[in-house]
Amino acid sequence: MALTPAPTHPRRLVFLGTPEFATVPLRALVDAGWDVALAVSQPDKRRGRGGRLMPSPVKQAALDLGLPVSDRVDDVLDTGADLGVVAAFGRLIKPHVLERVPMANLHFSLLPRWRGAAPVERAILAGDERTGVDLMVIEEGLDTGGVYARAEVPIGPDETADELRSRLASLGTELLLANLRGGLPEPKPQQGEPTYAHKIDPEELRIDWERPAVEIHRLVRIGGAWTTYQGHRLKVWRTALTPAGPDDIAVPAGDGTIHVVEVQPEGRRRMPSRAWANGVHWRPGGRFGT
């Protein structure tokens, strides 16, 4: 399949994205005066206790900005756009669309490391010290396209996936705007051995307290980690490798102790671990996973 080269100085854009952090580049493009002809996002989903159909964050942002919206990728073919900008869209873009509208993607890793759906989470779980944003060509393969530009950042030792993703969204937006203003350069092929950021399986989020403390800490940092206590499910939202203050509780890990700072019991809100511990009469040396 021969892809249409991206125009050096595009005139009209379409935007494809879904989650909250993808609204950052969308809003910035509009604020900078780019002609965004259409925003494409995932279909509305039922959310909340009432099960109401709700738009994705990108769709809602586009509506707020007065942009046309769609959940059909093929609709970009009728816009007259000469470039698509993609940020965490979450769906494959088929070859017949790429043949007519080239796509530039903001991918949150240093390719070819962490191609795929969960690059931020996999970088944290692997203990990577650095990551970044690649502005890259979308082609038929999974994150295999050439790279227009890159920005690199360190990963903080306690930084959560949400915090890192927020930083990368801002950094990627700056990278995108700078390259659209100055003209897209010739993309460079990726160099190195690929690794793949497979989607996080729910069972991966169950904490194994026999693992080293640093590995448990990384798992908690990606969000959604959980355990059990006396047969009840308990989410663990924040941990520390050293004492974090009066609200934490020390829990045995495979190689010592980890400090649990914030938890969420079933059916309740997030709370300091000490408040939860007082409610269940936790004793020093107590164990989770029971």
C-alpha positions in Angstrom: 0.0 0.0 0.0 1.4 3.4 -1.0 0.6 6.0 1.6 0.1 9.6 0.7 3.0 11.7 2.1 2.0 14.2 4.7 2.1 17.8 3.5 4.9 19.9 4.8 2.6 22.7 5.7 -0.9 21.3 6.1 -3.9 23.7 5.6 -6.8 21.8 7.0 -6.8 19.2 9.7 -9.0 16.5 11.2 -8.4 15.3 14.8 -8.9 11.7 16.1 -8.8 11.0 19.8 -10.7 9.8 22.8 -9.6 10.2 26.4 -9.2 13.3 28.6 -5.5 13.9 27.9 -6.2 13.9 24.2 -8.3 17.1 24.6 -5.0 19.0 25.3 -3.7 18.9 21.8 -7.2 19.4 20.3 -7.8 22.6 22.3 -4.3 23.8 21.5 -4.8 23.4 17.8 -8.0 25.4 17.8 -6.5 28.1 20.1 -3.6 28.4 17.7 -5.9 29.0 14.8 -5.7 25.8 12.9 -8.7 24.8 10.7 -9.9 21.6 12.4 -12.6 20.4 10.0 -13.8 17.4 12.1 -13.1 15.6 15.4 -13.5 11.8 15.4 -13.9 9.9 18.6 -15.2 6.7 20.0 -19.0 6.2 20.2 -20.9 7.4 23.2 -20.8 4.9 26.1 -23.1 4.3 29.1 -21.4 5.7 32.3 -22.3 6.3 35.9 -25.0 4.8 38.1 -27.8 5.9 35.8 -26.2 4.3 32.8 -26.7 7.4 30.6 -25.0 7.6 27.3 -22.1 10.0 27.6 -19.7 11.4 25.0 -16.0 10.7 25.2 -13.9 13.6 26.6 -12.6 14.5 23.1 -16.1 14.5 21.7 -17.3 16.8 24.5 -14.4 19.1 24.0 -15.0 19.3 20.3 -18.7 20.1 20.9 -17.6 22.8 23.4 -15.3 24.2 20.7 -18.1 24.2 18.1 -16.4 21.6 15.9 -18.2 18.9 13.8 -18.0 15.5 15.4 -18.3 11.9 14.3 -17.6 8.4 15.4 -17.0 7.1 11.9 -13.4 7.3 10.6 -14.5 7.3 7.0 -16.1 10.7 7.5 -12.6 12.3 7.4 -12.6 11.5 3.6 -15.4 14.1 3.0 -13.7 17.0 4.9 -11.1 18.1 2.4 -8.4 17.8 5.1 -4.9 17.1 4.1 -3.6 15.9 7.5 -5.1 14.0 10.4 -3.7 14.4 13.9 -4.2 11.4 16.2 -3.8 11.2 20.0 -4.9 8.0 21.8 -7.8 7.3 19.4 -8.0 3.7 20.4 -9.1 2.2 17.0 -7.2 1.1 13.9 -7.4 3.5 10.9 -7.9 1.4 7.8 -5.6 1.6 4.7 -8.1 3.2 2.4 -8.3 6.2 4.7 -4.5 6.4 5.1 -4.1 6.4 1.3 -6.1 9.6 1.1 -5.5 11.4 4.4 -2.0 11.0 5.9 -2.0 10.8 9.7 0.5 12.1 12.3 0.2 10.5 15.7 1.4 11.6 19.2 2.7 8.4 20.7 3.9 8.4 24.4 7.1 6.4 24.2 10.5 6.5 22.5 9.9 4.2 19.6 10.4 1.4 18.8 10.3 0.8 22.6 6.7 0.3 23.8 4.7 0.1 20.6 1.1 -0.5 21.4 -1.8 0.3 23.7 -0.2 1.0 27.1 3.3 2.6 26.6 3.2 4.8 29.8 2.1 1.9 32.0 4.7 -0.5 30.6 7.5 2.0 30.9 6.7 2.5 34.6 6.3 -1.3 35.2 9.7 -2.0 33.6 11.4 0.6 35.7 12.4 2.8 32.7 14.2 5.9 33.8 13.2 7.9 30.7 10.4 8.1 28.2 9.0 10.7 25.8 6.7 11.6 23.0 7.2 10.7 19.3 5.3 12.6 16.6 5.1 9.8 14.1 3.6 8.7 10.8 0.7 6.3 11.1 0.9 3.4 8.7 -0.7 0.0 8.6 1.7 -1.7 11.0 1.3 -1.2 14.8 3.3 2.0 15.6 5.9 1.2 12.9 5.9 4.5 11.1 8.8 7.0 10.8 9.3 9.7 13.4 9.0 13.4 12.6 10.2 14.7 15.9 10.8 13.5 19.5 10.9 15.0 23.0 12.4 13.1 25.9 11.8 13.3 29.7 12.9 11.5 32.9 10.3 9.4 34.8 10.0 10.4 38.4 10.6 7.6 40.9 7.1 8.2 42.5 5.3 9.6 39.4 2.0 7.9 38.6 0.9 7.0 35.1 -1.7 9.8 35.2 0.9 12.3 36.2 3.3 11.2 33.6 0.7 11.1 30.9 -0.4 14.6 31.7 3.2 15.8 31.4 3.6 14.0 28.1 0.3 15.4 26.7 1.6 19.0 27.3 5.0 18.2 25.9 3.5 16.4 22.9 1.2 19.3 22.2 4.2 21.7 22.1 6.0 19.3 19.8 3.0 19.1 17.5 2.4 22.8 17.3 6.1 23.6 16.7 6.3 21.1 13.8 3.1 22.2 12.2 4.3 25.8 12.3 7.7 25.1 11.0 6.7 22.4 8.6 6.8 18.7 9.1 10.3 17.4 8.4 11.2 14.2 6.6 10.3 11.3 9.0 13.2 9.2 10.2 12.9 5.4 10.4 12.8 3.9 13.9 16.1 2.5 15.2 16.5 -0.4 17.7 14.8 -3.5 18.9 11.0 -3.2 19.3 9.2 -3.9 22.5 5.4 -4.1 22.8 3.1 -2.3 25.3 0.3 -4.8 25.6 -2.9 -3.6 27.2 -2.9 -4.1 31.0 -4.9 -7.2 32.0 -7.0 -6.7 35.1 -5.4 -9.7 36.7 -2.0 -8.0 36.4 -3.3 -5.3 38.8 -3.6 -7.8 41.7 -0.8 -7.1 44.1 1.5 -10.0 44.9 2.9 -9.0 48.3 5.8 -11.5 47.9 7.2 -9.3 45.1 10.0 -6.7 45.9 8.7 -3.4 47.3 9.9 -1.4 44.3 7.8 -3.7 42.0 4.7 -3.3 44.1 5.3 0.5 44.1 5.5 0.5 40.3 2.3 -1.5 40.0 0.4 0.9 42.3 1.8 3.9 40.3 0.0 2.8 37.1 -3.4 3.0 38.7 -6.0 0.4 39.7 -3.9 -2.0 41.8 -5.9 -4.0 44.2 -5.6 -6.6 47.0 -7.9 -8.1 49.5 -8.2 -7.9 53.3 -10.3 -10.3 55.3 -12.1 -11.3 52.1 -12.9 -7.8 50.9 -11.4 -6.2 47.9 -9.3 -3.1 48.5 -7.8 -0.8 45.9 -4.4 0.6 46.7 -3.9 4.1 45.2 -0.6 5.3 46.6 2.4 3.7 48.2 5.9 4.9 49.2 9.2 3.1 49.6 10.1 5.1 52.8 7.8 6.4 55.5 5.4 9.0 54.1 3.9 10.5 57.2 1.3 9.7 59.9 -1.3 8.5 57.4 0.6 5.5 56.0 0.8 1.9 57.2 3.8 -0.3 56.9 3.1 -3.6 55.1 5.5 -6.6 54.6 6.7 -7.1 51.0 9.0 -9.7 49.5 12.2 -7.9 50.4 11.2 -5.8 53.4 8.5 -3.2 53.9 6.3 -0.9 51.7 4.3 2.0 53.0 0.7 2.1 51.9 -0.5 5.7 51.8 -4.0 5.8 50.2 -6.6 3.0 49.8 -10.2 2.6 48.7 -12.5 0.0 50.2 -15.3 -1.6 48.2 -18.2 0.8 47.7 -16.4 3.8 49.4 -14.2 6.7 48.5 -10.5 6.9 48.5 -9.1 7.6 52.0 -5.8 7.8 53.9 -4.6 4.3 54.8 -4.4 5.1 58.5 -8.1 6.1 58.6 -9.0 2.7 56.9 -6.7 0.9 59.3 -8.3 2.4 62.3 -11.7 1.3 61.1 -10.7 -2.3 60.6 -8.5 -2.5 63.7 -5.3 -3.1 61.7 -2.3 -4.1 63.7 1.4 -3.5 62.9 2.7 -6.4 60.8 -0.7 -7.1 59.4 -0.9 -8.6 55.9 -2.9 -8.0 52.8 -4.1 -10.7 50.4 -6.2 -12.5 53.0 
